[in-house]
Amino acid sequence: MIKGSERIVLCGANAYEQKYYFNEKFSKIPDSIKEELHIICVLFTEEVGGVFTLVFEEDGSVSIETDAYEEDILYDEISSGLLVGEIRRQRQELLESLSLYYRIFILHEPMEILLDEGK
């Protein structure tokens, strides 16, 4: 495991700058997954606004974060929460797979232990 590791942003989108970011540290993730992440991030900010990020926590779990400028009166916090919940439900398998990828290839946890956890 990486000692002193921190949270690492996987990807995100910013409605204010109309930009998408993907952390090149994860360039070995399959292109189809990268495209799906791009779609999730951009559609979220198109619908709700603000800033949307997917972050790997120190333990390898994936967090979904949203934020908005304080003066942004168009940002809908309620819709944001509902959409995050929808993403968690509909993309649960994707989020679990990303977590497994991170734990194996970044944290170097033994695959046998991780597979036993899933039983």
Jmol script that loads the backbone (N, CA, C; Angstrom):
load data "model"
ATOM      1  N   MET A   1       0.836  -1.194   0.000  1.00  0.00           N
ATOM      2  CA  MET A   1       0.000   0.000   0.000  1.00  0.00           C
ATOM      3  C   MET A   1       0.872   1.245   0.000  1.00  0.00           C
ATOM      4  N   ILE A   2       0.336   2.295  -0.528  1.00  0.00           N
ATOM      5  CA  ILE A   2       1.050   3.567  -0.556  1.00  0.00           C
ATOM      6  C   ILE A   2       0.944   4.204   0.823  1.00  0.00           C
ATOM      7  N   LYS A   3       2.063   4.524   1.405  1.00  0.00           N
ATOM      8  CA  LYS A   3       2.055   5.171   2.720  1.00  0.00           C
ATOM      9  C   LYS A   3       1.816   6.668   2.547  1.00  0.00           C
ATOM     10  N   GLY A   4       0.993   7.234   3.418  1.00  0.00           N
ATOM     11  CA  GLY A   4       0.725   8.668   3.371  1.00  0.00           C
ATOM     12  C   GLY A   4      -0.093   9.068   2.153  1.00  0.00           C
ATOM     13  N   SER A   5      -0.849   8.107   1.602  1.00  0.00           N
ATOM     14  CA  SER A   5      -1.648   8.435   0.419  1.00  0.00           C
ATOM     15  C   SER A   5      -2.781   9.383   0.799  1.00  0.00           C
ATOM     16  N   GLU A   6      -3.280  10.061  -0.196  1.00  0.00           N
ATOM     17  CA  GLU A   6      -4.343  11.036   0.024  1.00  0.00           C
ATOM     18  C   GLU A   6      -5.466  10.753  -0.951  1.00  0.00           C
ATOM     19  N   ARG A   7      -6.502  11.552  -0.839  1.00  0.00           N
ATOM     20  CA  ARG A   7      -7.597  11.472  -1.799  1.00  0.00           C
ATOM     21  C   ARG A   7      -7.084  11.940  -3.161  1.00  0.00           C
ATOM     22  N   ILE A   8      -7.547  11.259  -4.209  1.00  0.00           N
ATOM     23  CA  ILE A   8      -7.087  11.591  -5.551  1.00  0.00           C
ATOM     24  C   ILE A   8      -8.300  11.755  -6.462  1.00  0.00           C
ATOM     25  N   VAL A   9      -8.356  12.851  -7.177  1.00  0.00           N
ATOM     26  CA  VAL A   9      -9.449  13.094  -8.125  1.00  0.00           C
ATOM     27  C   VAL A   9      -9.256  12.188  -9.332  1.00  0.00           C
ATOM     28  N   LEU A  10     -10.316  11.471  -9.680  1.00  0.00           N
ATOM     29  CA  LEU A  10     -10.308  10.642 -10.884  1.00  0.00           C
ATOM     30  C   LEU A  10     -10.701  11.487 -12.090  1.00  0.00           C
ATOM     31  N   CYS A  11     -11.836  12.188 -11.967  1.00  0.00           N
ATOM     32  CA  CYS A  11     -12.307  13.016 -13.068  1.00  0.00           C
ATOM     33  C   CYS A  11     -13.338  14.012 -12.545  1.00  0.00           C
ATOM     34  N   GLY A  12     -13.657  14.970 -13.382  1.00  0.00           N
ATOM     35  CA  GLY A  12     -14.647  15.958 -12.972  1.00  0.00           C
ATOM     36  C   GLY A  12     -15.013  16.878 -14.119  1.00  0.00           C
ATOM     37  N   ALA A  13     -16.076  17.625 -13.882  1.00  0.00           N
ATOM     38  CA  ALA A  13     -16.525  18.611 -14.866  1.00  0.00           C
ATOM     39  C   ALA A  13     -16.891  19.890 -14.131  1.00  0.00           C
ATOM     40  N   ASN A  14     -16.690  20.999 -14.822  1.00  0.00           N
ATOM     41  CA  ASN A  14     -16.943  22.318 -14.255  1.00  0.00           C
ATOM     42  C   ASN A  14     -17.866  23.079 -15.198  1.00  0.00           C
ATOM     43  N   ALA A  15     -19.084  23.357 -14.728  1.00  0.00           N
ATOM     44  CA  ALA A  15     -20.060  24.063 -15.565  1.00  0.00           C
ATOM     45  C   ALA A  15     -19.655  25.515 -15.795  1.00  0.00           C
ATOM     46  N   TYR A  16     -18.924  26.106 -14.874  1.00  0.00           N
ATOM     47  CA  TYR A  16     -18.545  27.516 -14.996  1.00  0.00           C
ATOM     48  C   TYR A  16     -17.519  27.730 -16.103  1.00  0.00           C
ATOM     49  N   GLU A  17     -16.588  26.795 -16.212  1.00  0.00           N
ATOM     50  CA  GLU A  17     -15.545  26.903 -17.235  1.00  0.00           C
ATOM     51  C   GLU A  17     -15.830  26.019 -18.445  1.00  0.00           C
ATOM     52  N   GLN A  18     -16.899  25.241 -18.363  1.00  0.00           N
ATOM     53  CA  GLN A  18     -17.280  24.285 -19.398  1.00  0.00           C
ATOM     54  C   GLN A  18     -16.091  23.404 -19.789  1.00  0.00           C
ATOM     55  N   LYS A  19     -15.512  22.772 -18.743  1.00  0.00           N
ATOM     56  CA  LYS A  19     -14.349  21.915 -18.954  1.00  0.00           C
ATOM     57  C   LYS A  19     -14.552  20.582 -18.266  1.00  0.00           C
ATOM     58  N   TYR A  20     -13.915  19.564 -18.853  1.00  0.00           N
ATOM     59  CA  TYR A  20     -13.886  18.227 -18.278  1.00  0.00           C
ATOM     60  C   TYR A  20     -12.432  17.886 -17.971  1.00  0.00           C
ATOM     61  N   TYR A  21     -12.203  17.207 -16.859  1.00  0.00           N
ATOM     62  CA  TYR A  21     -10.847  16.831 -16.451  1.00  0.00           C
ATOM     63  C   TYR A  21     -10.820  15.337 -16.190  1.00  0.00           C
ATOM     64  N   PHE A  22      -9.790  14.659 -16.705  1.00  0.00           N
ATOM     65  CA  PHE A  22      -9.538  13.255 -16.382  1.00  0.00           C
ATOM     66  C   PHE A  22      -8.092  13.138 -15.943  1.00  0.00           C
ATOM     67  N   ASN A  23      -7.869  12.561 -14.764  1.00  0.00           N
ATOM     68  CA  ASN A  23      -6.528  12.409 -14.207  1.00  0.00           C
ATOM     69  C   ASN A  23      -5.752  11.374 -15.017  1.00  0.00           C
ATOM     70  N   GLU A  24      -4.698  11.796 -15.683  1.00  0.00           N
ATOM     71  CA  GLU A  24      -3.899  10.921 -16.543  1.00  0.00           C
ATOM     72  C   GLU A  24      -3.183   9.814 -15.775  1.00  0.00           C
ATOM     73  N   LYS A  25      -3.145   9.916 -14.454  1.00  0.00           N
ATOM     74  CA  LYS A  25      -2.574   8.836 -13.640  1.00  0.00           C
ATOM     75  C   LYS A  25      -3.362   7.542 -13.871  1.00  0.00           C
ATOM     76  N   PHE A  26      -4.615   7.676 -14.320  1.00  0.00           N
ATOM     77  CA  PHE A  26      -5.485   6.529 -14.544  1.00  0.00           C
ATOM     78  C   PHE A  26      -5.696   6.262 -16.034  1.00  0.00           C
ATOM     79  N   SER A  27      -4.701   6.574 -16.844  1.00  0.00           N
ATOM     80  CA  SER A  27      -4.811   6.434 -18.298  1.00  0.00           C
ATOM     81  C   SER A  27      -5.005   4.993 -18.745  1.00  0.00           C
ATOM     82  N   LYS A  28      -4.677   4.025 -17.904  1.00  0.00           N
ATOM     83  CA  LYS A  28      -4.818   2.617 -18.288  1.00  0.00           C
ATOM     84  C   LYS A  28      -6.242   2.092 -18.099  1.00  0.00           C
ATOM     85  N   ILE A  29      -7.121   2.909 -17.555  1.00  0.00           N
ATOM     86  CA  ILE A  29      -8.530   2.522 -17.474  1.00  0.00           C
ATOM     87  C   ILE A  29      -9.034   2.410 -18.911  1.00  0.00           C
ATOM     88  N   PRO A  30      -9.822   1.372 -19.222  1.00  0.00           N
ATOM     89  CA  PRO A  30     -10.313   1.200 -20.601  1.00  0.00           C
ATOM     90  C   PRO A  30     -11.048   2.431 -21.131  1.00  0.00           C
ATOM     91  N   ASP A  31     -10.885   2.678 -22.427  1.00  0.00           N
ATOM     92  CA  ASP A  31     -11.481   3.852 -23.062  1.00  0.00           C
ATOM     93  C   ASP A  31     -12.994   3.903 -22.898  1.00  0.00           C
ATOM     94  N   SER A  32     -13.653   2.740 -22.925  1.00  0.00           N
ATOM     95  CA  SER A  32     -15.110   2.732 -22.779  1.00  0.00           C
ATOM     96  C   SER A  32     -15.524   3.250 -21.404  1.00  0.00           C
ATOM     97  N   ILE A  33     -14.738   2.944 -20.379  1.00  0.00           N
ATOM     98  CA  ILE A  33     -15.012   3.437 -19.024  1.00  0.00           C
ATOM     99  C   ILE A  33     -14.733   4.933 -18.962  1.00  0.00           C
ATOM    100  N   LYS A  34     -13.638   5.373 -19.585  1.00  0.00           N
ATOM    101  CA  LYS A  34     -13.320   6.804 -19.624  1.00  0.00           C
ATOM    102  C   LYS A  34     -14.460   7.595 -20.275  1.00  0.00           C
ATOM    103  N   GLU A  35     -14.998   7.049 -21.365  1.00  0.00           N
ATOM    104  CA  GLU A  35     -16.100   7.721 -22.055  1.00  0.00           C
ATOM    105  C   GLU A  35     -17.337   7.792 -21.169  1.00  0.00           C
ATOM    106  N   GLU A  36     -17.620   6.708 -20.458  1.00  0.00           N
ATOM    107  CA  GLU A  36     -18.776   6.694 -19.563  1.00  0.00           C
ATOM    108  C   GLU A  36     -18.611   7.715 -18.445  1.00  0.00           C
ATOM    109  N   LEU A  37     -17.408   7.809 -17.902  1.00  0.00           N
ATOM    110  CA  LEU A  37     -17.135   8.801 -16.859  1.00  0.00           C
ATOM    111  C   LEU A  37     -17.306  10.217 -17.396  1.00  0.00           C
ATOM    112  N   HIS A  38     -16.825  10.443 -18.608  1.00  0.00           N
ATOM    113  CA  HIS A  38     -16.950  11.754 -19.255  1.00  0.00           C
ATOM    114  C   HIS A  38     -18.425  12.125 -19.385  1.00  0.00           C
ATOM    115  N   ILE A  39     -19.224  11.186 -19.845  1.00  0.00           N
ATOM    116  CA  ILE A  39     -20.659  11.437 -20.022  1.00  0.00           C
ATOM    117  C   ILE A  39     -21.328  11.739 -18.688  1.00  0.00           C
ATOM    118  N   ILE A  40     -21.027  10.951 -17.668  1.00  0.00           N
ATOM    119  CA  ILE A  40     -21.621  11.163 -16.342  1.00  0.00           C
ATOM    120  C   ILE A  40     -21.304  12.562 -15.833  1.00  0.00           C
ATOM    121  N   CYS A  41     -20.041  12.940 -15.892  1.00  0.00           N
ATOM    122  CA  CYS A  41     -19.612  14.241 -15.358  1.00  0.00           C
ATOM    123  C   CYS A  41     -20.245  15.409 -16.114  1.00  0.00           C
ATOM    124  N   VAL A  42     -20.184  15.353 -17.433  1.00  0.00           N
ATOM    125  CA  VAL A  42     -20.679  16.466 -18.239  1.00  0.00           C
ATOM    126  C   VAL A  42     -22.204  16.577 -18.139  1.00  0.00           C
ATOM    127  N   LEU A  43     -22.902  15.446 -18.193  1.00  0.00           N
ATOM    128  CA  LEU A  43     -24.363  15.509 -18.084  1.00  0.00           C
ATOM    129  C   LEU A  43     -24.799  16.049 -16.727  1.00  0.00           C
ATOM    130  N   PHE A  44     -24.069  15.696 -15.681  1.00  0.00           N
ATOM    131  CA  PHE A  44     -24.406  16.211 -14.352  1.00  0.00           C
ATOM    132  C   PHE A  44     -24.322  17.729 -14.344  1.00  0.00           C
ATOM    133  N   THR A  45     -23.208  18.272 -14.814  1.00  0.00           N
ATOM    134  CA  THR A  45     -23.044  19.729 -14.772  1.00  0.00           C
ATOM    135  C   THR A  45     -23.970  20.433 -15.756  1.00  0.00           C
ATOM    136  N   GLU A  46     -24.344  19.777 -16.843  1.00  0.00           N
ATOM    137  CA  GLU A  46     -25.311  20.366 -17.775  1.00  0.00           C
ATOM    138  C   GLU A  46     -26.682  20.472 -17.119  1.00  0.00           C
ATOM    139  N   GLU A  47     -27.046  19.448 -16.343  1.00  0.00           N
ATOM    140  CA  GLU A  47     -28.371  19.421 -15.739  1.00  0.00           C
ATOM    141  C   GLU A  47     -28.460  20.260 -14.469  1.00  0.00           C
ATOM    142  N   VAL A  48     -27.436  20.192 -13.629  1.00  0.00           N
ATOM    143  CA  VAL A  48     -27.502  20.826 -12.313  1.00  0.00           C
ATOM    144  C   VAL A  48     -26.632  22.071 -12.209  1.00  0.00           C
ATOM    145  N   GLY A  49     -25.512  22.084 -12.936  1.00  0.00           N
ATOM    146  CA  GLY A  49     -24.561  23.185 -12.834  1.00  0.00           C
ATOM    147  C   GLY A  49     -23.474  22.865 -11.829  1.00  0.00           C
ATOM    148  N   GLY A  50     -22.693  23.855 -11.507  1.00  0.00           N
ATOM    149  CA  GLY A  50     -21.651  23.702 -10.506  1.00  0.00           C
ATOM    150  C   GLY A  50     -20.465  22.878 -10.962  1.00  0.00           C
ATOM    151  N   VAL A  51     -19.826  22.232  -9.987  1.00  0.00           N
ATOM    152  CA  VAL A  51     -18.639  21.416 -10.223  1.00  0.00           C
ATOM    153  C   VAL A  51     -18.933  20.014  -9.706  1.00  0.00           C
ATOM    154  N   PHE A  52     -18.581  19.011 -10.502  1.00  0.00           N
ATOM    155  CA  PHE A  52     -18.833  17.610 -10.163  1.00  0.00           C
ATOM    156  C   PHE A  52     -17.520  16.864 -10.245  1.00  0.00           C
ATOM    157  N   THR A  53     -17.189  16.079  -9.215  1.00  0.00           N
ATOM    158  CA  THR A  53     -15.953  15.303  -9.245  1.00  0.00           C
ATOM    159  C   THR A  53     -16.175  13.903  -8.686  1.00  0.00           C
ATOM    160  N   LEU A  54     -15.424  12.962  -9.237  1.00  0.00           N
ATOM    161  CA  LEU A  54     -15.330  11.610  -8.699  1.00  0.00           C
ATOM    162  C   LEU A  54     -13.940  11.496  -8.087  1.00  0.00           C
ATOM    163  N   VAL A  55     -13.889  11.071  -6.825  1.00  0.00           N
ATOM    164  CA  VAL A  55     -12.642  11.080  -6.067  1.00  0.00           C
ATOM    165  C   VAL A  55     -12.403   9.711  -5.446  1.00  0.00           C
ATOM    166  N   PHE A  56     -11.155   9.242  -5.515  1.00  0.00           N
ATOM    167  CA  PHE A  56     -10.769   8.044  -4.791  1.00  0.00           C
ATOM    168  C   PHE A  56     -10.363   8.445  -3.378  1.00  0.00           C
ATOM    169  N   GLU A  57     -10.975   7.799  -2.391  1.00  0.00           N
ATOM    170  CA  GLU A  57     -10.611   8.023  -0.994  1.00  0.00           C
ATOM    171  C   GLU A  57      -9.356   7.208  -0.676  1.00  0.00           C
ATOM    172  N   GLU A  58      -8.754   7.458   0.478  1.00  0.00           N
ATOM    173  CA  GLU A  58      -7.538   6.745   0.866  1.00  0.00           C
ATOM    174  C   GLU A  58      -7.736   5.237   0.903  1.00  0.00           C
ATOM    175  N   ASP A  59      -8.945   4.784   1.260  1.00  0.00           N
ATOM    176  CA  ASP A  59      -9.208   3.346   1.359  1.00  0.00           C
ATOM    177  C   ASP A  59      -9.584   2.722   0.016  1.00  0.00           C
ATOM    178  N   GLY A  60      -9.640   3.521  -1.048  1.00  0.00           N
ATOM    179  CA  GLY A  60      -9.958   3.010  -2.370  1.00  0.00           C
ATOM    180  C   GLY A  60     -11.409   3.175  -2.776  1.00  0.00           C
ATOM    181  N   SER A  61     -12.255   3.601  -1.863  1.00  0.00           N
ATOM    182  CA  SER A  61     -13.661   3.813  -2.220  1.00  0.00           C
ATOM    183  C   SER A  61     -13.776   5.061  -3.106  1.00  0.00           C
ATOM    184  N   VAL A  62     -14.878   5.133  -3.841  1.00  0.00           N
ATOM    185  CA  VAL A  62     -15.103   6.254  -4.757  1.00  0.00           C
ATOM    186  C   VAL A  62     -16.166   7.172  -4.163  1.00  0.00           C
ATOM    187  N   SER A  63     -15.843   8.453  -4.070  1.00  0.00           N
ATOM    188  CA  SER A  63     -16.787   9.457  -3.584  1.00  0.00           C
ATOM    189  C   SER A  63     -17.241  10.335  -4.739  1.00  0.00           C
ATOM    190  N   ILE A  64     -18.487  10.771  -4.645  1.00  0.00           N
ATOM    191  CA  ILE A  64     -19.044  11.708  -5.610  1.00  0.00           C
ATOM    192  C   ILE A  64     -19.203  13.038  -4.889  1.00  0.00           C
ATOM    193  N   GLU A  65     -18.626  14.084  -5.458  1.00  0.00           N
ATOM    194  CA  GLU A  65     -18.690  15.394  -4.821  1.00  0.00           C
ATOM    195  C   GLU A  65     -19.253  16.429  -5.785  1.00  0.00           C
ATOM    196  N   THR A  66     -20.030  17.331  -5.229  1.00  0.00           N
ATOM    197  CA  THR A  66     -20.553  18.448  -6.011  1.00  0.00           C
ATOM    198  C   THR A  66     -20.330  19.729  -5.222  1.00  0.00           C
ATOM    199  N   ASP A  67     -20.183  20.798  -5.958  1.00  0.00           N
ATOM    200  CA  ASP A  67     -19.966  22.091  -5.318  1.00  0.00           C
ATOM    201  C   ASP A  67     -20.444  23.176  -6.276  1.00  0.00           C
ATOM    202  N   ALA A  68     -20.687  24.327  -5.723  1.00  0.00           N
ATOM    203  CA  ALA A  68     -21.113  25.462  -6.547  1.00  0.00           C
ATOM    204  C   ALA A  68     -20.590  26.748  -5.927  1.00  0.00           C
ATOM    205  N   TYR A  69     -20.421  27.737  -6.768  1.00  0.00           N
ATOM    206  CA  TYR A  69     -20.040  29.047  -6.273  1.00  0.00           C
ATOM    207  C   TYR A  69     -21.156  29.571  -5.385  1.00  0.00           C
ATOM    208  N   GLU A  70     -20.794  30.250  -4.336  1.00  0.00           N
ATOM    209  CA  GLU A  70     -21.779  30.772  -3.388  1.00  0.00           C
ATOM    210  C   GLU A  70     -22.782  31.700  -4.070  1.00  0.00           C
ATOM    211  N   GLU A  71     -22.325  32.465  -5.024  1.00  0.00           N
ATOM    212  CA  GLU A  71     -23.201  33.426  -5.689  1.00  0.00           C
ATOM    213  C   GLU A  71     -24.001  32.823  -6.851  1.00  0.00           C
ATOM    214  N   ASP A  72     -23.865  31.524  -7.071  1.00  0.00           N
ATOM    215  CA  ASP A  72     -24.579  30.858  -8.162  1.00  0.00           C
ATOM    216  C   ASP A  72     -26.019  30.569  -7.744  1.00  0.00           C
ATOM    217  N   ILE A  73     -26.943  31.429  -8.155  1.00  0.00           N
ATOM    218  CA  ILE A  73     -28.346  31.261  -7.770  1.00  0.00           C
ATOM    219  C   ILE A  73     -29.059  30.219  -8.641  1.00  0.00           C
ATOM    220  N   LEU A  74     -28.434  29.796  -9.739  1.00  0.00           N
ATOM    221  CA  LEU A  74     -29.047  28.811 -10.623  1.00  0.00           C
ATOM    222  C   LEU A  74     -28.743  27.369 -10.206  1.00  0.00           C
ATOM    223  N   TYR A  75     -27.732  27.181  -9.354  1.00  0.00           N
ATOM    224  CA  TYR A  75     -27.370  25.831  -8.897  1.00  0.00           C
ATOM    225  C   TYR A  75     -28.484  25.282  -8.029  1.00  0.00           C
ATOM    226  N   ASP A  76     -28.935  24.092  -8.355  1.00  0.00           N
ATOM    227  CA  ASP A  76     -30.056  23.465  -7.651  1.00  0.00           C
ATOM    228  C   ASP A  76     -29.516  22.370  -6.731  1.00  0.00           C
ATOM    229  N   GLU A  77     -29.409  22.680  -5.455  1.00  0.00           N
ATOM    230  CA  GLU A  77     -28.838  21.748  -4.486  1.00  0.00           C
ATOM    231  C   GLU A  77     -29.699  20.494  -4.319  1.00  0.00           C
ATOM    232  N   ILE A  78     -31.007  20.644  -4.385  1.00  0.00           N
ATOM    233  CA  ILE A  78     -31.908  19.492  -4.244  1.00  0.00           C
ATOM    234  C   ILE A  78     -31.744  18.554  -5.440  1.00  0.00           C
ATOM    235  N   SER A  79     -31.760  19.095  -6.628  1.00  0.00           N
ATOM    236  CA  SER A  79     -31.555  18.271  -7.824  1.00  0.00           C
ATOM    237  C   SER A  79     -30.190  17.611  -7.805  1.00  0.00           C
ATOM    238  N   SER A  80     -29.209  18.335  -7.298  1.00  0.00           N
ATOM    239  CA  SER A  80     -27.862  17.792  -7.194  1.00  0.00           C
ATOM    240  C   SER A  80     -27.855  16.533  -6.329  1.00  0.00           C
ATOM    241  N   GLY A  81     -28.467  16.604  -5.167  1.00  0.00           N
ATOM    242  CA  GLY A  81     -28.525  15.450  -4.270  1.00  0.00           C
ATOM    243  C   GLY A  81     -29.273  14.280  -4.879  1.00  0.00           C
ATOM    244  N   LEU A  82     -30.389  14.574  -5.559  1.00  0.00           N
ATOM    245  CA  LEU A  82     -31.166  13.519  -6.205  1.00  0.00           C
ATOM    246  C   LEU A  82     -30.381  12.854  -7.332  1.00  0.00           C
ATOM    247  N   LEU A  83     -29.672  13.647  -8.109  1.00  0.00           N
ATOM    248  CA  LEU A  83     -28.904  13.111  -9.226  1.00  0.00           C
ATOM    249  C   LEU A  83     -27.711  12.291  -8.733  1.00  0.00           C
ATOM    250  N   VAL A  84     -27.073  12.723  -7.656  1.00  0.00           N
ATOM    251  CA  VAL A  84     -25.974  11.942  -7.077  1.00  0.00           C
ATOM    252  C   VAL A  84     -26.509  10.581  -6.634  1.00  0.00           C
ATOM    253  N   GLY A  85     -27.659  10.564  -5.974  1.00  0.00           N
ATOM    254  CA  GLY A  85     -28.269   9.300  -5.559  1.00  0.00           C
ATOM    255  C   GLY A  85     -28.583   8.401  -6.741  1.00  0.00           C
ATOM    256  N   GLU A  86     -29.071   8.994  -7.820  1.00  0.00           N
ATOM    257  CA  GLU A  86     -29.386   8.241  -9.028  1.00  0.00           C
ATOM    258  C   GLU A  86     -28.118   7.647  -9.644  1.00  0.00           C
ATOM    259  N   ILE A  87     -27.051   8.428  -9.675  1.00  0.00           N
ATOM    260  CA  ILE A  87     -25.780   7.931 -10.214  1.00  0.00           C
ATOM    261  C   ILE A  87     -25.276   6.777  -9.363  1.00  0.00           C
ATOM    262  N   ARG A  88     -25.345   6.913  -8.041  1.00  0.00           N
ATOM    263  CA  ARG A  88     -24.900   5.825  -7.152  1.00  0.00           C
ATOM    264  C   ARG A  88     -25.691   4.537  -7.411  1.00  0.00           C
ATOM    265  N   ARG A  89     -26.989   4.649  -7.607  1.00  0.00           N
ATOM    266  CA  ARG A  89     -27.821   3.460  -7.845  1.00  0.00           C
ATOM    267  C   ARG A  89     -27.582   2.861  -9.229  1.00  0.00           C
ATOM    268  N   GLN A  90     -27.616   3.711 -10.248  1.00  0.00           N
ATOM    269  CA  GLN A  90     -27.516   3.214 -11.617  1.00  0.00           C
ATOM    270  C   GLN A  90     -26.099   2.816 -12.015  1.00  0.00           C
ATOM    271  N   ARG A  91     -25.118   3.390 -11.387  1.00  0.00           N
ATOM    272  CA  ARG A  91     -23.716   3.122 -11.752  1.00  0.00           C
ATOM    273  C   ARG A  91     -22.951   2.420 -10.625  1.00  0.00           C
ATOM    274  N   GLN A  92     -23.683   1.718  -9.757  1.00  0.00           N
ATOM    275  CA  GLN A  92     -23.061   1.051  -8.616  1.00  0.00           C
ATOM    276  C   GLN A  92     -21.964   0.088  -9.064  1.00  0.00           C
ATOM    277  N   GLU A  93     -22.232  -0.702 -10.091  1.00  0.00           N
ATOM    278  CA  GLU A  93     -21.244  -1.667 -10.576  1.00  0.00           C
ATOM    279  C   GLU A  93     -19.992  -0.947 -11.095  1.00  0.00           C
ATOM    280  N   LEU A  94     -20.180   0.133 -11.819  1.00  0.00           N
ATOM    281  CA  LEU A  94     -19.047   0.918 -12.319  1.00  0.00           C
ATOM    282  C   LEU A  94     -18.219   1.453 -11.160  1.00  0.00           C
ATOM    283  N   LEU A  95     -18.879   2.038 -10.161  1.00  0.00           N
ATOM    284  CA  LEU A  95     -18.161   2.604  -9.015  1.00  0.00           C
ATOM    285  C   LEU A  95     -17.410   1.524  -8.238  1.00  0.00           C
ATOM    286  N   GLU A  96     -18.019   0.350  -8.079  1.00  0.00           N
ATOM    287  CA  GLU A  96     -17.348  -0.755  -7.394  1.00  0.00           C
ATOM    288  C   GLU A  96     -16.142  -1.247  -8.195  1.00  0.00           C
ATOM    289  N   SER A  97     -16.282  -1.310  -9.516  1.00  0.00           N
ATOM    290  CA  SER A  97     -15.170  -1.731 -10.378  1.00  0.00           C
ATOM    291  C   SER A  97     -14.016  -0.735 -10.316  1.00  0.00           C
ATOM    292  N   LEU A  98     -14.339   0.549 -10.310  1.00  0.00           N
ATOM    293  CA  LEU A  98     -13.289   1.572 -10.195  1.00  0.00           C
ATOM    294  C   LEU A  98     -12.566   1.454  -8.865  1.00  0.00           C
ATOM    295  N   SER A  99     -13.303   1.193  -7.805  1.00  0.00           N
ATOM    296  CA  SER A  99     -12.705   1.015  -6.488  1.00  0.00           C
ATOM    297  C   SER A  99     -11.764  -0.186  -6.488  1.00  0.00           C
ATOM    298  N   LEU A 100     -12.202  -1.281  -7.084  1.00  0.00           N
ATOM    299  CA  LEU A 100     -11.371  -2.482  -7.171  1.00  0.00           C
ATOM    300  C   LEU A 100     -10.109  -2.200  -7.981  1.00  0.00           C
ATOM    301  N   TYR A 101     -10.250  -1.500  -9.109  1.00  0.00           N
ATOM    302  CA  TYR A 101      -9.103  -1.109  -9.939  1.00  0.00           C
ATOM    303  C   TYR A 101      -8.094  -0.315  -9.108  1.00  0.00           C
ATOM    304  N   TYR A 102      -8.583   0.667  -8.386  1.00  0.00           N
ATOM    305  CA  TYR A 102      -7.716   1.533  -7.593  1.00  0.00           C
ATOM    306  C   TYR A 102      -6.981   0.730  -6.517  1.00  0.00           C
ATOM    307  N   ARG A 103      -7.715  -0.136  -5.836  1.00  0.00           N
ATOM    308  CA  ARG A 103      -7.113  -0.909  -4.751  1.00  0.00           C
ATOM    309  C   ARG A 103      -6.064  -1.886  -5.268  1.00  0.00           C
ATOM    310  N   ILE A 104      -6.270  -2.451  -6.461  1.00  0.00           N
ATOM    311  CA  ILE A 104      -5.311  -3.409  -7.015  1.00  0.00           C
ATOM    312  C   ILE A 104      -4.120  -2.709  -7.652  1.00  0.00           C
ATOM    313  N   PHE A 105      -4.372  -1.743  -8.544  1.00  0.00           N
ATOM    314  CA  PHE A 105      -3.296  -1.167  -9.348  1.00  0.00           C
ATOM    315  C   PHE A 105      -2.614   0.053  -8.726  1.00  0.00           C
ATOM    316  N   ILE A 106      -3.286   0.740  -7.818  1.00  0.00           N
ATOM    317  CA  ILE A 106      -2.680   1.925  -7.204  1.00  0.00           C
ATOM    318  C   ILE A 106      -2.213   1.621  -5.779  1.00  0.00           C
ATOM    319  N   LEU A 107      -3.092   1.015  -4.977  1.00  0.00           N
ATOM    320  CA  LEU A 107      -2.728   0.696  -3.594  1.00  0.00           C
ATOM    321  C   LEU A 107      -1.979  -0.629  -3.483  1.00  0.00           C
ATOM    322  N   HIS A 108      -1.983  -1.413  -4.561  1.00  0.00           N
ATOM    323  CA  HIS A 108      -1.283  -2.707  -4.632  1.00  0.00           C
ATOM    324  C   HIS A 108      -1.743  -3.692  -3.558  1.00  0.00           C
ATOM    325  N   GLU A 109      -3.047  -3.709  -3.310  1.00  0.00           N
ATOM    326  CA  GLU A 109      -3.600  -4.688  -2.381  1.00  0.00           C
ATOM    327  C   GLU A 109      -3.683  -6.032  -3.096  1.00  0.00           C
ATOM    328  N   PRO A 110      -3.446  -7.131  -2.387  1.00  0.00           N
ATOM    329  CA  PRO A 110      -3.498  -8.456  -3.024  1.00  0.00           C
ATOM    330  C   PRO A 110      -4.898  -8.774  -3.555  1.00  0.00           C
ATOM    331  N   MET A 111      -4.975  -9.217  -4.779  1.00  0.00           N
ATOM    332  CA  MET A 111      -6.251  -9.489  -5.432  1.00  0.00           C
ATOM    333  C   MET A 111      -7.023 -10.591  -4.703  1.00  0.00           C
ATOM    334  N   GLU A 112      -6.336 -11.563  -4.160  1.00  0.00           N
ATOM    335  CA  GLU A 112      -7.011 -12.668  -3.466  1.00  0.00           C
ATOM    336  C   GLU A 112      -7.826 -12.155  -2.284  1.00  0.00           C
ATOM    337  N   ILE A 113      -7.279 -11.231  -1.535  1.00  0.00           N
ATOM    338  CA  ILE A 113      -7.978 -10.669  -0.377  1.00  0.00           C
ATOM    339  C   ILE A 113      -9.214  -9.894  -0.836  1.00  0.00           C
ATOM    340  N   LEU A 114      -9.062  -9.122  -1.890  1.00  0.00           N
ATOM    341  CA  LEU A 114     -10.174  -8.318  -2.403  1.00  0.00           C
ATOM    342  C   LEU A 114     -11.296  -9.197  -2.921  1.00  0.00           C
ATOM    343  N   LEU A 115     -10.944 -10.284  -3.596  1.00  0.00           N
ATOM    344  CA  LEU A 115     -11.971 -11.186  -4.106  1.00  0.00           C
ATOM    345  C   LEU A 115     -12.680 -11.915  -2.986  1.00  0.00           C
ATOM    346  N   ASP A 116     -11.951 -12.234  -1.905  1.00  0.00           N
ATOM    347  CA  ASP A 116     -12.572 -12.869  -0.738  1.00  0.00           C
ATOM    348  C   ASP A 116     -13.555 -11.936  -0.063  1.00  0.00           C
ATOM    349  N   GLU A 117     -13.283 -10.628  -0.062  1.00  0.00           N
ATOM    350  CA  GLU A 117     -14.180  -9.634   0.532  1.00  0.00           C
ATOM    351  C   GLU A 117     -15.525  -9.621  -0.175  1.00  0.00           C
ATOM    352  N   GLY A 118     -15.515  -9.884  -1.474  1.00  0.00           N
ATOM    353  CA  GLY A 118     -16.728  -9.838  -2.266  1.00  0.00           C
ATOM    354  C   GLY A 118     -17.652 -11.035  -2.067  1.00  0.00           C
ATOM    355  N   LYS A 119     -17.177 -12.066  -1.383  1.00  0.00           N
ATOM    356  CA  LYS A 119     -17.998 -13.284  -1.187  1.00  0.00           C
ATOM    357  C   LYS A 119     -18.995 -13.107  -0.080  1.00  0.00           C
TER     358      LYS A 119
END
end "model"
wireframe off; spacefill off
backbone 0.3
color backbone group
